[in-house]
Amino acid sequence: MKISAVVLAAGKGVRMCSELPKVAHKAAGKPMILHIIDIVRQAGIEDINVVVGHGREVVQQLLAQEKVNFVLQEQQLGTGHALLQADKNIDPDSTVIVLTGDTPLLRSSTIRELINFHQQQKSPGTILSAELSNPAGYGRVIRQADQSFSRIVEEKDATEAERQIREINSGIYCFQAGKVFELLKKINTNNAQGEYYLTDVLELIKDTKQTVNIIKVEDAQEIYGVNDRIQLAYVESILRKRKNLELMREGVTIMDPSSTFIDKDVRVKKDSIILPYTIIEGSTLIGENCQIGPYSRISNSHIGDNVIIDSSRVNEARIGNQCSIGPFAYLRPQSELHDNVKVGDFAEIKKSIIGEHSKIPHLSYVGDAIIGKGVNVGAGTITCNYDGRNKHQTIIEDQAFIGSNTNLVAPVKVGENATIGAGSTIAHDVPPDSLSVERAKQKNFQNWANKNR
């Protein structure tokens, strides 16, 4: 049977106190709505419909590459009204699973379990419930004496006795599509919120003498929804803990998981070591036998095997094998280091290619440059790449030696095996195999100090 998913993502999220729609806020490095789309896809569902409303342009932009169908809920009139907007997109003979866009802790295995249970029971509707020690804020699942479904009551509509019930409605359901859309047209807004509650459909199913089934999730954390930034921080902490555990099971050493922050989409290969106070973000890939940190931040970068990154910032860079970075180095976007490169303390690389076995040991700025193999860049070297209007390129060919405190005024080319004397300002090309020195003649003034005191 065909399975379709409808993700409800039209709400503003007033308690977030933000211009961003709630589902666009990030948890573990990616917007919550993208977590849900990934989870649904991992469960094997390809027909995904996202109901958008407030901030829809932002949500649509986030999902532009995700091949989902967008459904517009012009007015936010409740969850029942939101699902009804997807009527025309869903095959009446299919199973439809309904999820919310603010539950990034949900696992794909739970979705599959819910769908399988629903289809085995051949019920028009199935609820995913959970038992919470503190159910405040959630709708409660009311059961009959034989433990079958009676109804769901929202907290604002619940009596004091009903609020003591700990089994809550997760907001995640499976329906027989044709049946649910037929019944959605019959619900009303007679409730404290004045909205069309999706849960009212469940009572209508029961009234037709058909069974509404309930399946309880084992790990109640999975259905934890985000309504404010405090809850967002809580969800973030769980996602990061899951990620650290996943990596450690795969052979990565994380010295102190509580002080290590790794985004969900990061990949780290076995036998690498992550030291404390390290942040690894985005789509970063770290190879085998690396040592990262302490106090390093790496974003959207590709790092080879046997690399050391000590107390440094790496952003959108590519680093080859056996490289050494830092401490206190800064690799900016479009920096590419080939194998066996050293970038030392207080060196900054921007939009440059550094060839194999080259060294930029310390206190240098290399921007818009191409550096060949086996080049030594002395301390305090600067590529003067900006003339006030445009950026220009510096080329340093293989085996060149750049003396300390050199200024390379781009555009300029230093030939293969050339040497630059320390303290030079080089504004013209240097031929291969040559020595270039640019200094004013030194003058010493005898007894100058005594005369001027």
Steps between C-alpha positions, in 0.01 A plus 500: 500500500623849417611708799494880505626733770355836596726721712323786678732802486273802464509636856680816607632376833420813699693383807824488300485883495654497153444624146593151379224239475542249780594203282787700345689521830804273510566206729838327476590708199195462279147644493243289683293456183801341327538252786138392440543469123813285552321278750204449268728412209699257714169329579463435126233764422557705185163675462543785748261794529592801714224734618641853509351827618683754713844571353433260216767659278765409760376143535473453125854628454632258764331211319574618144723196430286245684240406235198549723152629418397826665147556623393850603295561813417866451337538842621296796165358616627188675656162427184357345477792260871464418471134403188567295701731273695195378187314387563541127859376527422167668374182334175403685610136506834571663619508859581850618730568793466842663796657680596839638806693390627569852580147627861442383564223755265260324668190355427342162461161666208638702330624183537156341364332813198732503424440133540122527276484806238717332492287186492173692204618708318630189367791703382833355721680752793430734650729763861506613492570873762532774506497878662801665579563864406863439230513231432874531425667168395184314160364410408195711394161364177394669438126498187301577484237775624231262797727409365570152497853362237740630619844397783752515452811708722805457643635825302823477178301469590237764356462847730490801466118513583467130811712545636238740514244215860443390435342159518778244426546133821541300327674209614220268237281333433251223172512307326333213520803272153497345332458839687777679437759229133410492470549877711817511221678317264423789694636798428836667671757723311442825807508727706740711728590211224553244693280256438189289667229705631202307431292811123550450526266199594218734175536693307503171671173403398350834142626452480299175571186709849466357811455712761764570820325601775633726868409493723633775856605417761343728729803521280795588779744411435431134174692493633800691381811317666840490295807589763734641876539514529319831346191344719551193812489718376180664440334162841620382673337797334164427583510129864579575520222757357257243758615244792458740383151597460407133855610418651327802328175402659539155852525641550871569648609833325799656696586811223699669159468327347764728732769359498384137237632256457310173223567247274222378636486143869492597695184412812391688693185412640246743797554732469878489512682834286801583634702793288718732338832407488415132212597269455313170224636279305449180603238246858459624684175426800404716719207395672226700761547776446874533536701818263795519514760779494603767320831441453454126204588281457335161217582259404334169852378433663187358795369700720209399670230708763552773432871535564703816292813559595672824292791638413634155213622281431318172211620283407350161851374434653181361795346682702207363667215688774537764447874543566697818290807580547743787495586775295813432488468121209623288404325176235700318267392214654355182828416669645173373795326662659205322672217690769562765441873532574689821309815595626624835403742773325825408508425128195585288422339165224630272396374154840344436650170389801375696704223334642182656769532769472878511521687831346822627623465856382817672384861499417513128207597280455314170202611293407439135820303446623186331799348679685207349673199656770521764470874554608659828318820590690687772346658808314824447453456124200678347347464155379854433201388293273806519572830325199681646269396218588152378658178627810371320680167494841400629673193350792332674645208306654175629791504747504879538621645833333814630699679768341632816307828498451501123224696325389352167310774316256324268474432216843345528672170420797341677670244278601143579789462748525878545594661831367823650721676752345576837334839539439551126202658332463321166288680240644340184532140382801305625664264244560132584822409687572862587546697822289812539570758771326836531630711788614857554871537580556483873633817661638518855522838676769497769421653842142577391352392833723728709429804280122458509438423869 
